[in-house]
Amino acid sequence: MINTKNLKHRLMAAKFAVWDLHLYIVTHPEDCEAKQMMREYKEKYMALLSEYECRFGAITSKDDENCTWTTVPFPWVNGSDC
């Protein structure tokens, strides 16, 4: 069973791998194998992000027509003008 914690953990791991490979490629631009691995991890990250957002909602505040948080009052809004 996939829960939010498990999926977030996998998402963060994929994002870390992309960033780590990016840093490696900066110092080793001729390493084609590392570039291919980075592309694969980017695809994995995007797939995990899409799965997370489909199951649990947006993980960032990016514009998304499926997000409902922009249409409801924020918790601190109590009807006053202050």
N, C-alpha and C positions, 0 to 999 in steps of 0.2 A: 504494500500500500504506500502510495506517495502522499506525504503530508507537506505542509508549507515549510517546515524546518528542513526536511530532507531535500526538497527541491531547491531551497535557498542555498543550502550547503553546496550542492552540485553546481549551481549557478555561479557562486563565488569562486569555486575551484576552477571552473572553465575560464572565468574572467581573469583570475590570477595567472593561469597558464598563458593566455593571450598576452598579457602585460609582460610577463617574464620572457616570453619568446620575442616580443617586440624589443625589449632591452638588449637581448642577445644579438638580434639582427642588426641593431644599431652599430655594434662593434664587430660584427661578422657579416657584412652585407652580401658576401659571395656564397653563403651557406643556403643553397636551394632547398635542402631537406628541412631546415628550420623554417623557411618561408612557407613550405607546404604544410608543415605541422601547424603553423600559426593560422593559416587559412582554414584548416580542419577544426581547430579549436574555436575560431570565430564562428563557423557554421554551427558547431555544437552549442556555443553560448547563445546564439540567436534562436536556435531551436528550443533550448531550455527556457529562455526568456519568454518566448511565445507561449510555451506550455504553462509557465507560471502565471502569465497574465490572463490566459484563458481560464485557468482554474481558480485563481485567487484575486484577480484584478491587477491593475497597474502597479508596478514596483517603483516607478519614478513619476514625477509630476509632468511628464511630457504631454503634449496635446494628444488626446485619444478620445474619439467619439463614443467609446464604450464606457468611459469613466463616469461614474455617478457622483464622485466626491465634489465636482465643480458645481453641481446643481442643488446641493443641500447646504443649509447654513453651517458655518464652522461651529465647533463646540462652544467657543467663547462668545459667540454672538447671542445676546440675550434680548434683543429688541430695542436697546437704547442707542442713542446717537453717539455715545462716548466710546 
